[in-house]
Amino acid sequence: MFIMDGLGDRPIKQLGGRTPLESAATPWLDSLASRGICGLMDPLAPGIRVGTDVGHLALFGYNPLRVYWGRGPIEAAGVGVKLEPRDVALRCNFATVDENGIIVDRRAGRIRRDTGVLAEALNELQLEDDVEMVFREATEHRAVLVLKGEELSAEITNSDPGAGCEGEPVQTVRARRPGVAMAERTADIVNRFVRLSHEVLKDHPDVYYAGFVHDAQKEHAEARQTYALIRGEPLPSPEHLGVGYAAYLNGLGEAVGELRRHGLDQMRHRDVAWSEGILETMDDIYYALVSFDYPTAISGGLKRTADVTRSLIERTRGDVTNAVRQQQLEKALADLWSRLEGKSH
């Protein structure tokens, strides 16, 4: 069974009210559909949109209303953690928060590497004398926390305020029904885990040197640099942006891609002169980048960034050249037409 979870998407105004799938060219999907059996299915009930977990249970023949106990047990099974009857399994996210506990990114930039090192650090935490804790990383930002012990309950609330809630604080976990001792104890344990995990990871060397911080700083620098270059303003310094030099230079190299996109848009609006100016700026950036000759471990892969930058510049140079030649041809034809009209009179 091949499940394309979320492929349907939602209508987009810029696509004329169609979904991305409706707008896409799908010859292979069309071929499969024409040779297969098609139909509609409500995984849970008509009009109810289900998440990945509930939807998959239903597709595999389970009744989610009877067997679904949250995403924790599913995540635990997925990473090979065996659960006992009294265990509590919680699906977790690695997330980014600021110094005040305000959520910056619920998925920590969808980190894809080295989360196992972070999980090892968290497994050293001691929550309660009579509670064993197992924390295991899963794919990307996902993880699972399993609590093993007596008098634990899954009837607790979430610490995550939910999708689209960046800018809000991490929520305090509480018992779903106040006064239930087992649930209140479990909530206290989870709150302790959230607090201690932040203390452990905020200064963890692998968070900084594994590339998470570098990538985030690079994206920030690229956005600010692109904004300044398009507006003709001075480039902000690394110190002003609060980023490292390697992240700053790599962000500058990646800004070339955004400048190319902007230049092509200007050419579509027949402002070739502006695009020529953008091309000169792209050249200046490239020559600045290749003047730095440091090992990859220090420069954050700057040589590769410079190589990609050069490729983008050459493609842009070809596009600008074609646009200039086209403008010249159009002008020559207009002049010829004007002279021919003059002679006819």
Secondary structure, DSSP 8 states (H G I E B T S, - for coil): ----TTTT---BGGGTTB-HHHHS--HHHHHHHHHS------SSSTT----HHHHHHHHTT--HHHH---HHHHHHHHTT----TT-EEEEEE--EE-TTSBEEETTTTT--S-HHHHHHHHTT---BTTBEEEEEE-STTEEEEEEESSS--S-B--S---TT-TTSB-----BSSTT-HHHHHHHHHHHHHHHHHHHHHTT-HHHHHTSHHHHHHHHHHHHHHHHHHHHT-----HHHHT--HHHHHHHHHHHHHHHHHHHHHHHHTT-HHHHHHHHHHHHHHHHHHTT----HHHHTSHHHHHHHHHHHHHHHHHHHHHHHHHHHHHHHHHHHHHHHHHHH-
